[in-house]
């Protein structure tokens, strides 16, 4: 039985597309070597990893919404990369705040 995979693309073309299995946290697989995303706490409270996401992902939970309301000013594409659970292909832009 084959595993379902997701393509993670970055708008910054310096970084190659990463292919990961579905149903995993994105932050468990990204490093400074393979992505432009910087992580701080990896728990969803510091806001260091705010990104814009295009693709089909679950909506943010209440705690993530609170952080995004402060740091992303209601941008509907903004997410915390450490909180993204992979379910499909996505494209990521690092937000400039």
Biopython code that builds the backbone (N, CA, C, O; Angstrom):
import numpy as np
from Bio.PDB.StructureBuilder import StructureBuilder

atoms = [
    (1, "UNK", "N", (0.845, -1.169, 0.000)),
    (1, "UNK", "CA", (0.000, 0.000, 0.000)),
    (1, "UNK", "C", (0.896, 1.239, 0.000)),
    (1, "UNK", "O", (1.783, 1.366, 0.844)),
    (2, "UNK", "N", (0.665, 2.146, -0.940)),
    (2, "UNK", "CA", (1.495, 3.354, -1.018)),
    (2, "UNK", "C", (0.987, 4.417, -0.051)),
    (2, "UNK", "O", (-0.193, 4.451, 0.298)),
    (3, "UNK", "N", (1.896, 5.275, 0.370)),
    (3, "UNK", "CA", (1.555, 6.340, 1.300)),
    (3, "UNK", "C", (1.140, 7.579, 0.515)),
    (3, "UNK", "O", (1.657, 7.833, -0.573)),
    (4, "UNK", "N", (0.204, 8.348, 1.069)),
    (4, "UNK", "CA", (-0.218, 9.596, 0.447)),
    (4, "UNK", "C", (0.809, 10.678, 0.745)),
    (4, "UNK", "O", (1.285, 10.805, 1.874)),
    (5, "UNK", "N", (1.144, 11.455, -0.276)),
    (5, "UNK", "CA", (2.189, 12.462, -0.149)),
    (5, "UNK", "C", (1.656, 13.864, -0.430)),
    (5, "UNK", "O", (0.655, 14.034, -1.127)),
    (6, "UNK", "N", (2.344, 14.869, 0.126)),
    (6, "UNK", "CA", (2.033, 16.272, -0.100)),
    (6, "UNK", "C", (3.277, 16.973, -0.638)),
    (6, "UNK", "O", (4.390, 16.717, -0.178)),
    (7, "UNK", "N", (3.083, 17.852, -1.607)),
    (7, "UNK", "CA", (4.161, 18.696, -2.116)),
    (7, "UNK", "C", (4.110, 20.029, -1.388)),
    (7, "UNK", "O", (3.071, 20.687, -1.348)),
    (8, "UNK", "N", (5.241, 20.421, -0.812)),
    (8, "UNK", "CA", (5.349, 21.694, -0.120)),
    (8, "UNK", "C", (6.240, 22.586, -0.978)),
    (8, "UNK", "O", (7.442, 22.349, -1.095)),
    (9, "UNK", "N", (5.636, 23.623, -1.583)),
    (9, "UNK", "CA", (6.389, 24.537, -2.451)),
    (9, "UNK", "C", (6.592, 25.857, -1.722)),
    (9, "UNK", "O", (5.756, 26.278, -0.923)),
    (10, "UNK", "N", (7.716, 26.499, -2.013)),
    (10, "UNK", "CA", (8.027, 27.798, -1.426)),
    (10, "UNK", "C", (8.068, 28.826, -2.531)),
    (10, "UNK", "O", (8.616, 28.563, -3.601)),
    (11, "UNK", "N", (7.493, 30.004, -2.292)),
    (11, "UNK", "CA", (7.527, 31.060, -3.306)),
    (11, "UNK", "C", (8.962, 31.523, -3.537)),
    (11, "UNK", "O", (9.296, 31.984, -4.629)),
    (12, "UNK", "N", (9.800, 31.407, -2.532)),
    (12, "UNK", "CA", (11.223, 31.704, -2.659)),
    (12, "UNK", "C", (11.855, 30.528, -3.396)),
    (12, "UNK", "O", (12.085, 29.475, -2.802)),
    (13, "UNK", "N", (12.132, 30.699, -4.663)),
    (13, "UNK", "CA", (12.607, 29.605, -5.515)),
    (13, "UNK", "C", (13.986, 29.069, -5.124)),
    (13, "UNK", "O", (14.446, 28.076, -5.688)),
    (14, "UNK", "N", (14.641, 29.714, -4.173)),
    (14, "UNK", "CA", (15.931, 29.233, -3.691)),
    (14, "UNK", "C", (15.775, 27.859, -3.029)),
    (14, "UNK", "O", (16.716, 27.067, -2.993)),
    (15, "UNK", "N", (14.588, 27.596, -2.516)),
    (15, "UNK", "CA", (14.334, 26.342, -1.812)),
    (15, "UNK", "C", (13.514, 25.410, -2.685)),
    (15, "UNK", "O", (12.520, 25.820, -3.284)),
    (16, "UNK", "N", (13.928, 24.170, -2.754)),
    (16, "UNK", "CA", (13.258, 23.169, -3.578)),
    (16, "UNK", "C", (11.951, 22.719, -2.939)),
    (16, "UNK", "O", (11.750, 22.855, -1.732)),
    (17, "UNK", "N", (11.074, 22.183, -3.769)),
    (17, "UNK", "CA", (9.849, 21.567, -3.277)),
    (17, "UNK", "C", (10.220, 20.393, -2.379)),
    (17, "UNK", "O", (11.139, 19.630, -2.676)),
    (18, "UNK", "N", (9.493, 20.264, -1.285)),
    (18, "UNK", "CA", (9.698, 19.157, -0.356)),
    (18, "UNK", "C", (8.482, 18.253, -0.460)),
    (18, "UNK", "O", (7.351, 18.734, -0.529)),
    (19, "UNK", "N", (8.705, 16.970, -0.470)),
    (19, "UNK", "CA", (7.608, 16.003, -0.515)),
    (19, "UNK", "C", (7.573, 15.283, 0.828)),
    (19, "UNK", "O", (8.550, 14.665, 1.250)),
    (20, "UNK", "N", (6.416, 15.379, 1.488)),
    (20, "UNK", "CA", (6.233, 14.777, 2.806)),
    (20, "UNK", "C", (4.963, 13.941, 2.820)),
    (20, "UNK", "O", (4.049, 14.157, 2.025)),
    (21, "UNK", "N", (4.924, 12.991, 3.730)),
    (21, "UNK", "CA", (3.706, 12.205, 3.903)),
    (21, "UNK", "C", (2.607, 13.067, 4.503)),
    (21, "UNK", "O", (2.871, 13.974, 5.292)),
    (22, "UNK", "N", (1.378, 12.773, 4.119)),
    (22, "UNK", "CA", (0.219, 13.461, 4.700)),
    (22, "UNK", "C", (0.107, 13.132, 6.176)),
    (22, "UNK", "O", (0.710, 12.181, 6.676)),
    (23, "UNK", "N", (-0.692, 13.956, 6.864)),
    (23, "UNK", "CA", (-1.033, 13.743, 8.274)),
    (23, "UNK", "C", (0.167, 13.879, 9.205)),
    (23, "UNK", "O", (0.321, 13.110, 10.154)),
    (24, "UNK", "N", (1.014, 14.866, 8.922)),
    (24, "UNK", "CA", (2.149, 15.177, 9.774)),
    (24, "UNK", "C", (2.185, 16.680, 10.020)),
    (24, "UNK", "O", (1.650, 17.459, 9.230)),
    (25, "UNK", "N", (2.814, 17.080, 11.112)),
    (25, "UNK", "CA", (3.042, 18.500, 11.351)),
    (25, "UNK", "C", (4.190, 18.972, 10.478)),
    (25, "UNK", "O", (5.260, 18.363, 10.457)),
    (26, "UNK", "N", (3.963, 20.052, 9.765)),
    (26, "UNK", "CA", (4.973, 20.614, 8.878)),
    (26, "UNK", "C", (6.268, 20.924, 9.623)),
    (26, "UNK", "O", (7.353, 20.650, 9.111)),
    (27, "UNK", "N", (6.170, 21.485, 10.813)),
    (27, "UNK", "CA", (7.348, 21.930, 11.562)),
    (27, "UNK", "C", (8.285, 20.790, 11.955)),
    (27, "UNK", "O", (9.452, 21.034, 12.261)),
    (28, "UNK", "N", (7.805, 19.576, 11.953)),
    (28, "UNK", "CA", (8.653, 18.443, 12.310)),
    (28, "UNK", "C", (9.661, 18.111, 11.217)),
    (28, "UNK", "O", (10.587, 17.331, 11.439)),
    (29, "UNK", "N", (9.482, 18.705, 10.028)),
    (29, "UNK", "CA", (10.325, 18.338, 8.894)),
    (29, "UNK", "C", (11.087, 19.497, 8.261)),
    (29, "UNK", "O", (11.942, 19.276, 7.403)),
    (30, "UNK", "N", (10.793, 20.714, 8.669)),
    (30, "UNK", "CA", (11.466, 21.866, 8.068)),
    (30, "UNK", "C", (12.631, 22.329, 8.925)),
    (30, "UNK", "O", (12.553, 22.366, 10.153)),
    (31, "UNK", "N", (13.722, 22.683, 8.236)),
    (31, "UNK", "CA", (14.922, 23.180, 8.900)),
    (31, "UNK", "C", (15.413, 24.411, 8.156)),
    (31, "UNK", "O", (14.877, 24.741, 7.098)),
    (32, "UNK", "N", (16.408, 25.090, 8.677)),
    (32, "UNK", "CA", (16.970, 26.243, 7.970)),
    (32, "UNK", "C", (17.673, 25.801, 6.690)),
    (32, "UNK", "O", (17.892, 26.621, 5.798)),
    (33, "UNK", "N", (18.025, 24.544, 6.585)),
    (33, "UNK", "CA", (18.664, 24.046, 5.374)),
    (33, "UNK", "C", (17.676, 23.778, 4.240)),
    (33, "UNK", "O", (18.036, 23.913, 3.071)),
    (34, "UNK", "N", (16.439, 23.402, 4.563)),
    (34, "UNK", "CA", (15.505, 23.019, 3.501)),
    (34, "UNK", "C", (14.312, 23.957, 3.322)),
    (34, "UNK", "O", (13.441, 23.694, 2.493)),
    (35, "UNK", "N", (14.262, 25.060, 4.099)),
    (35, "UNK", "CA", (13.140, 25.993, 3.940)),
    (35, "UNK", "C", (13.525, 27.396, 4.387)),
    (35, "UNK", "O", (14.492, 27.569, 5.128)),
    (36, "UNK", "N", (12.770, 28.406, 3.937)),
    (36, "UNK", "CA", (13.039, 29.782, 4.361)),
    (36, "UNK", "C", (12.350, 30.155, 5.676)),
    (36, "UNK", "O", (12.451, 31.296, 6.126)),
    (37, "UNK", "N", (11.658, 29.208, 6.287)),
    (37, "UNK", "CA", (10.877, 29.497, 7.482)),
    (37, "UNK", "C", (11.753, 29.392, 8.727)),
    (37, "UNK", "O", (12.460, 28.405, 8.929)),
    (38, "UNK", "N", (11.688, 30.425, 9.551)),
    (38, "UNK", "CA", (12.371, 30.404, 10.842)),
    (38, "UNK", "C", (11.368, 30.000, 11.913)),
    (38, "UNK", "O", (10.225, 30.456, 11.903)),
    (39, "UNK", "N", (11.787, 29.159, 12.819)),
    (39, "UNK", "CA", (10.920, 28.733, 13.915)),
    (39, "UNK", "C", (11.497, 29.224, 15.227)),
    (39, "UNK", "O", (12.713, 29.318, 15.394)),
    (40, "UNK", "N", (10.611, 29.532, 16.149)),
    (40, "UNK", "CA", (11.011, 29.912, 17.504)),
    (40, "UNK", "C", (10.596, 28.811, 18.457)),
    (40, "UNK", "O", (11.317, 27.831, 18.644)),
    (41, "UNK", "N", (9.435, 28.979, 19.055)),
    (41, "UNK", "CA", (8.980, 28.059, 20.099)),
    (41, "UNK", "C", (8.435, 26.737, 19.552)),
    (41, "UNK", "O", (8.467, 25.726, 20.253)),
    (42, "UNK", "N", (7.940, 26.727, 18.320)),
    (42, "UNK", "CA", (7.289, 25.572, 17.689)),
    (42, "UNK", "C", (6.027, 25.111, 18.417)),
    (42, "UNK", "O", (5.572, 23.983, 18.229)),
    (43, "UNK", "N", (5.470, 25.984, 19.244)),
    (43, "UNK", "CA", (4.240, 25.640, 19.966)),
    (43, "UNK", "C", (3.078, 26.564, 19.637)),
    (43, "UNK", "O", (1.980, 26.387, 20.166)),
    (44, "UNK", "N", (3.302, 27.549, 18.768)),
    (44, "UNK", "CA", (2.213, 28.415, 18.342)),
    (44, "UNK", "C", (2.013, 29.670, 19.157)),
    (44, "UNK", "O", (0.969, 30.311, 19.038)),
    (45, "UNK", "N", (2.978, 30.047, 19.986)),
    (45, "UNK", "CA", (2.758, 31.247, 20.799)),
    (45, "UNK", "C", (3.688, 32.410, 20.468)),
    (45, "UNK", "O", (3.371, 33.551, 20.805)),
    (46, "UNK", "N", (4.826, 32.160, 19.822)),
    (46, "UNK", "CA", (5.781, 33.257, 19.617)),
    (46, "UNK", "C", (5.538, 34.030, 18.320)),
    (46, "UNK", "O", (5.886, 35.208, 18.238)),
    (47, "UNK", "N", (4.950, 33.393, 17.307)),
    (47, "UNK", "CA", (4.668, 34.068, 16.045)),
    (47, "UNK", "C", (5.840, 34.181, 15.091)),
    (47, "UNK", "O", (5.710, 34.814, 14.044)),
    (48, "UNK", "N", (6.972, 33.595, 15.414)),
    (48, "UNK", "CA", (8.156, 33.684, 14.558)),
    (48, "UNK", "C", (7.912, 33.065, 13.182)),
    (48, "UNK", "O", (8.444, 33.550, 12.184)),
    (49, "UNK", "N", (7.128, 32.019, 13.123)),
    (49, "UNK", "CA", (6.973, 31.244, 11.888)),
    (49, "UNK", "C", (5.733, 31.622, 11.075)),
    (49, "UNK", "O", (5.193, 30.783, 10.354)),
    (50, "UNK", "N", (5.279, 32.868, 11.182)),
    (50, "UNK", "CA", (4.091, 33.266, 10.426)),
    (50, "UNK", "C", (4.391, 33.220, 8.926)),
    (50, "UNK", "O", (5.408, 33.735, 8.463)),
    (51, "UNK", "N", (3.476, 32.589, 8.179)),
    (51, "UNK", "CA", (3.612, 32.422, 6.732)),
    (51, "UNK", "C", (2.256, 32.661, 6.081)),
    (51, "UNK", "O", (1.224, 32.680, 6.752)),
    (52, "UNK", "N", (2.275, 32.844, 4.746)),
    (52, "UNK", "CA", (1.047, 32.854, 3.958)),
    (52, "UNK", "C", (0.968, 31.497, 3.280)),
    (52, "UNK", "O", (1.951, 31.018, 2.715)),
    (53, "UNK", "N", (-0.194, 30.885, 3.336)),
    (53, "UNK", "CA", (-0.362, 29.547, 2.782)),
    (53, "UNK", "C", (-1.454, 29.554, 1.730)),
    (53, "UNK", "O", (-2.536, 30.103, 1.936)),
    (54, "UNK", "N", (-1.151, 28.936, 0.600)),
    (54, "UNK", "CA", (-2.156, 28.694, -0.423)),
    (54, "UNK", "C", (-2.285, 27.180, -0.557)),
    (54, "UNK", "O", (-1.306, 26.474, -0.801)),
    (55, "UNK", "N", (-3.492, 26.710, -0.394)),
    (55, "UNK", "CA", (-3.750, 25.282, -0.463)),
    (55, "UNK", "C", (-4.813, 24.907, 0.552)),
    (55, "UNK", "O", (-5.285, 25.754, 1.311)),
    (56, "UNK", "N", (-5.177, 23.669, 0.563)),
    (56, "UNK", "CA", (-6.254, 23.192, 1.411)),
    (56, "UNK", "C", (-5.677, 22.648, 2.720)),
    (56, "UNK", "O", (-5.146, 21.538, 2.763)),
    (57, "UNK", "N", (-5.790, 23.452, 3.792)),
    (57, "UNK", "CA", (-5.366, 23.007, 5.115)),
    (57, "UNK", "C", (-6.487, 23.301, 6.101)),
    (57, "UNK", "O", (-7.369, 24.117, 5.833)),
    (58, "UNK", "N", (-6.441, 22.633, 7.227)),
    (58, "UNK", "CA", (-7.463, 22.853, 8.260)),
    (58, "UNK", "C", (-7.386, 24.289, 8.763)),
    (58, "UNK", "O", (-6.305, 24.877, 8.786)),
    (59, "UNK", "N", (-8.505, 24.855, 9.160)),
    (59, "UNK", "CA", (-8.492, 26.223, 9.701)),
    (59, "UNK", "C", (-7.726, 26.274, 11.026)),
    (59, "UNK", "O", (-7.574, 25.255, 11.699)),
    (60, "UNK", "N", (-7.248, 27.463, 11.394)),
    (60, "UNK", "CA", (-6.521, 27.579, 12.662)),
    (60, "UNK", "C", (-7.445, 27.346, 13.859)),
    (60, "UNK", "O", (-8.638, 27.644, 13.814)),
    (61, "UNK", "N", (-6.860, 26.808, 14.927)),
    (61, "UNK", "CA", (-7.638, 26.654, 16.156)),
    (61, "UNK", "C", (-7.725, 28.003, 16.869)),
    (61, "UNK", "O", (-7.130, 28.980, 16.414)),
    (62, "UNK", "N", (-8.443, 28.065, 17.959)),
    (62, "UNK", "CA", (-8.675, 29.334, 18.658)),
    (62, "UNK", "C", (-7.380, 29.986, 19.142)),
    (62, "UNK", "O", (-7.229, 31.205, 19.056)),
    (63, "UNK", "N", (-6.451, 29.185, 19.646)),
    (63, "UNK", "CA", (-5.185, 29.738, 20.142)),
    (63, "UNK", "C", (-4.373, 30.358, 19.001)),
    (63, "UNK", "O", (-3.806, 31.441, 19.150)),
    (64, "UNK", "N", (-4.323, 29.664, 17.867)),
    (64, "UNK", "CA", (-3.597, 30.202, 16.719)),
    (64, "UNK", "C", (-4.277, 31.470, 16.211)),
    (64, "UNK", "O", (-3.597, 32.424, 15.833)),
    (65, "UNK", "N", (-5.603, 31.492, 16.198)),
    (65, "UNK", "CA", (-6.337, 32.688, 15.769)),
    (65, "UNK", "C", (-5.977, 33.898, 16.621)),
    (65, "UNK", "O", (-5.839, 35.006, 16.103)),
    (66, "UNK", "N", (-5.825, 33.690, 17.921)),
    (66, "UNK", "CA", (-5.462, 34.795, 18.820)),
    (66, "UNK", "C", (-4.098, 35.372, 18.468)),
    (66, "UNK", "O", (-3.934, 36.591, 18.427)),
    (67, "UNK", "N", (-3.121, 34.511, 18.215)),
    (67, "UNK", "CA", (-1.774, 34.966, 17.852)),
    (67, "UNK", "C", (-1.815, 35.672, 16.505)),
    (67, "UNK", "O", (-1.211, 36.733, 16.346)),
    (68, "UNK", "N", (-2.521, 35.097, 15.528)),
    (68, "UNK", "CA", (-2.601, 35.693, 14.194)),
    (68, "UNK", "C", (-3.316, 37.043, 14.209)),
    (68, "UNK", "O", (-2.980, 37.926, 13.420)),
    (69, "UNK", "N", (-4.279, 37.211, 15.078)),
    (69, "UNK", "CA", (-4.989, 38.494, 15.175)),
    (69, "UNK", "C", (-4.038, 39.615, 15.554)),
    (69, "UNK", "O", (-4.214, 40.758, 15.130)),
    (70, "UNK", "N", (-3.041, 39.292, 16.344)),
    (70, "UNK", "CA", (-2.066, 40.288, 16.786)),
    (70, "UNK", "C", (-0.963, 40.504, 15.751)),
    (70, "UNK", "O", (-0.607, 41.645, 15.454)),
    (71, "UNK", "N", (-0.422, 39.418, 15.201)),
    (71, "UNK", "CA", (0.765, 39.562, 14.347)),
    (71, "UNK", "C", (0.474, 39.630, 12.854)),
    (71, "UNK", "O", (1.318, 40.094, 12.087)),
    (72, "UNK", "N", (-0.697, 39.179, 12.424)),
    (72, "UNK", "CA", (-0.981, 39.131, 10.984)),
    (72, "UNK", "C", (-2.159, 40.004, 10.586)),
    (72, "UNK", "O", (-2.579, 39.984, 9.429)),
    (73, "UNK", "N", (-2.689, 40.757, 11.509)),
    (73, "UNK", "CA", (-3.731, 41.744, 11.239)),
    (73, "UNK", "C", (-4.882, 41.196, 10.404)),
    (73, "UNK", "O", (-5.366, 41.863, 9.490)),
    (74, "UNK", "N", (-5.317, 39.981, 10.719)),
    (74, "UNK", "CA", (-6.486, 39.431, 10.061)),
    (74, "UNK", "C", (-6.286, 38.907, 8.651)),
    (74, "UNK", "O", (-7.270, 38.620, 7.969)),
    (75, "UNK", "N", (-5.056, 38.772, 8.189)),
    (75, "UNK", "CA", (-4.802, 38.224, 6.858)),
    (75, "UNK", "C", (-5.316, 36.777, 6.819)),
    (75, "UNK", "O", (-4.817, 35.937, 7.567)),
    (76, "UNK", "N", (-6.304, 36.468, 5.961)),
    (76, "UNK", "CA", (-6.903, 35.136, 5.954)),
    (76, "UNK", "C", (-5.969, 34.035, 5.462)),
    (76, "UNK", "O", (-6.226, 32.856, 5.708)),
    (77, "UNK", "N", (-4.890, 34.398, 4.773)),
    (77, "UNK", "CA", (-3.929, 33.394, 4.316)),
    (77, "UNK", "C", (-2.813, 33.157, 5.328)),
    (77, "UNK", "O", (-2.020, 32.229, 5.168)),
    (78, "UNK", "N", (-2.744, 33.984, 6.364)),
    (78, "UNK", "CA", (-1.664, 33.868, 7.352)),
    (78, "UNK", "C", (-1.893, 32.670, 8.260)),
    (78, "UNK", "O", (-3.008, 32.401, 8.708)),
    (79, "UNK", "N", (-0.805, 31.962, 8.514)),
    (79, "UNK", "CA", (-0.827, 30.827, 9.437)),
    (79, "UNK", "C", (0.506, 30.760, 10.161)),
    (79, "UNK", "O", (1.487, 31.371, 9.738)),
    (80, "UNK", "N", (0.531, 30.020, 11.242)),
    (80, "UNK", "CA", (1.774, 29.708, 11.932)),
    (80, "UNK", "C", (2.241, 28.362, 11.392)),
    (80, "UNK", "O", (1.549, 27.353, 11.531)),
    (81, "UNK", "N", (3.417, 28.355, 10.779)),
    (81, "UNK", "CA", (3.904, 27.135, 10.136)),
    (81, "UNK", "C", (4.013, 25.972, 11.115)),
    (81, "UNK", "O", (3.843, 24.814, 10.732)),
    (82, "UNK", "N", (4.293, 26.277, 12.370)),
    (82, "UNK", "CA", (4.434, 25.207, 13.362)),
    (82, "UNK", "C", (3.110, 24.519, 13.675)),
    (82, "UNK", "O", (3.094, 23.460, 14.302)),
    (83, "UNK", "N", (2.010, 25.108, 13.248)),
    (83, "UNK", "CA", (0.689, 24.545, 13.541)),
    (83, "UNK", "C", (0.033, 23.887, 12.320)),
    (83, "UNK", "O", (-1.092, 23.398, 12.419)),
    (84, "UNK", "N", (0.716, 23.868, 11.180)),
    (84, "UNK", "CA", (0.130, 23.323, 9.954)),
    (84, "UNK", "C", (0.250, 21.806, 9.934)),
    (84, "UNK", "O", (1.345, 21.246, 9.995)),
    (85, "UNK", "N", (-0.887, 21.170, 9.848)),
    (85, "UNK", "CA", (-0.995, 19.717, 9.740)),
    (85, "UNK", "C", (-1.244, 19.413, 8.274)),
    (85, "UNK", "O", (-2.240, 19.870, 7.712)),
    (86, "UNK", "N", (-0.373, 18.663, 7.653)),
    (86, "UNK", "CA", (-0.425, 18.446, 6.206)),
    (86, "UNK", "C", (-1.558, 17.516, 5.792)),
    (86, "UNK", "O", (-1.691, 16.402, 6.299)),
    (87, "UNK", "N", (-2.369, 18.002, 4.859)),
    (87, "UNK", "CA", (-3.443, 17.177, 4.299)),
    (87, "UNK", "C", (-3.451, 17.214, 2.776)),
    (87, "UNK", "O", (-4.085, 16.375, 2.137)),
    (88, "UNK", "N", (-2.739, 18.200, 2.184)),
    (88, "UNK", "CA", (-2.710, 18.325, 0.727)),
    (88, "UNK", "C", (-1.505, 19.173, 0.313)),
    (88, "UNK", "O", (-0.767, 19.672, 1.163)),
    (89, "UNK", "N", (-1.316, 19.329, -0.984)),
    (89, "UNK", "CA", (-0.232, 20.171, -1.494)),
    (89, "UNK", "C", (-0.482, 21.618, -1.066)),
    (89, "UNK", "O", (-1.621, 22.086, -1.051)),
    (90, "UNK", "N", (0.609, 22.322, -0.716)),
    (90, "UNK", "CA", (0.494, 23.728, -0.335)),
    (90, "UNK", "C", (1.659, 24.526, -0.908)),
    (90, "UNK", "O", (2.706, 23.972, -1.245)),
    (91, "UNK", "N", (1.458, 25.826, -1.012)),
    (91, "UNK", "CA", (2.536, 26.753, -1.350)),
    (91, "UNK", "C", (2.654, 27.745, -0.212)),
    (91, "UNK", "O", (1.651, 28.231, 0.311)),
    (92, "UNK", "N", (3.900, 28.046, 0.170)),
    (92, "UNK", "CA", (4.166, 28.882, 1.333)),
    (92, "UNK", "C", (4.987, 30.100, 0.943)),
    (92, "UNK", "O", (5.977, 29.990, 0.219)),
    (93, "UNK", "N", (4.563, 31.271, 1.433)),
    (93, "UNK", "CA", (5.336, 32.517, 1.356)),
    (93, "UNK", "C", (5.671, 32.912, 2.782)),
    (93, "UNK", "O", (4.813, 32.864, 3.663)),
    (94, "UNK", "N", (6.908, 33.298, 3.010)),
    (94, "UNK", "CA", (7.267, 33.812, 4.333)),
    (94, "UNK", "C", (6.762, 35.241, 4.423)),
    (94, "UNK", "O", (7.018, 36.047, 3.529)),
    (95, "UNK", "N", (6.048, 35.562, 5.493)),
    (95, "UNK", "CA", (5.491, 36.900, 5.684)),
    (95, "UNK", "C", (6.556, 37.857, 6.179)),
    (95, "UNK", "O", (7.387, 37.512, 7.019)),
    (96, "UNK", "N", (6.517, 39.062, 5.644)),
    (96, "UNK", "CA", (7.384, 40.136, 6.131)),
    (96, "UNK", "C", (6.558, 40.996, 7.062)),
    (96, "UNK", "O", (5.613, 41.652, 6.624)),
    (97, "UNK", "N", (6.896, 41.004, 8.337)),
    (97, "UNK", "CA", (6.132, 41.794, 9.316)),
    (97, "UNK", "C", (6.925, 42.996, 9.756)),
    (97, "UNK", "O", (6.450, 43.782, 10.576)),
]
sb = StructureBuilder()
sb.init_structure("model")
sb.init_model(0)
sb.init_chain("A")
sb.init_seg("    ")
for serial, (resi, resn, name, xyz) in enumerate(atoms, 1):
    if name == "N":
        sb.init_residue(resn, " ", resi, " ")
    sb.init_atom(name, np.array(xyz, "f"), 0.0, 1.0, " ", f" {name:<3s}", serial, name[0])
structure = sb.get_structure()
